[in-house]
């Protein structure tokens, strides 16, 4: 049997999933690579891998896209790892530096600024330019909130805006995956989530950041219907943004 090629994100928020895959028999049926979110998306879009845990904003770019797991990376309110960090309050932001790692977080910042805060902002991907604010995601945000005058948790702000939870990344395939494999894959992810205490033991301590609270309380992993509803609403907002920018 040909192995299923899978890309997953190499952040703390996916460690339980990786643990489940590596401690289940399914590891012998897959070829697993660990990437940053944008590279994961690119691999699924290009067909370099068969499926990946990819930012939801990139799903429309995937040929034959289909969500293949009951689990995702989500939150219901604050997530504590997807931020707009700023030197000024949100109403004074004029320039914002985007994060090269994730299409979803960049688009979430744009959606919130345009439709929630009603702000027109200049965006840049040039990491050498000084800006009023920046998007930063993942492990690079741990313990960094006190380094900035203002920290806007985008999971919390999305909830304030829509009343809905959020889905940051989903397991997406670019081809048909058998029901048998999907069932085994879901079982492995579930096993990993049930062993988050084991995952925590292997994580390095981070000053000024509660990893247990992050893995058990801030992050939510079920791809619920409400979270899928939020994803579809988010994609509609992105579509509106792109029409305006065009």
Secondary structure, 3 states (H helix, E strand, C coil): CCCEEEEEECCHHHHHHHHHHHCCHHHHHEEEEEECHHHHHHHHHHCCCCEEEEEHHHHHHCCCCEEEEEEEEEECCCCCCEEEEECCCHHHCCEEECCCCCHHHHHHHHHHHHHHCCCCCEEECCCCCCCCEEEEEHHHHCCCHHHCCEEEEHHHHHHHHHCCCEEEEEEEECCCCCHHHHHHHHHHHHHHHHCHHHHHHHCCCCCCCCHHHHHHHHCEEECCHHHHHHHHHHHHHHHHHHHHHC
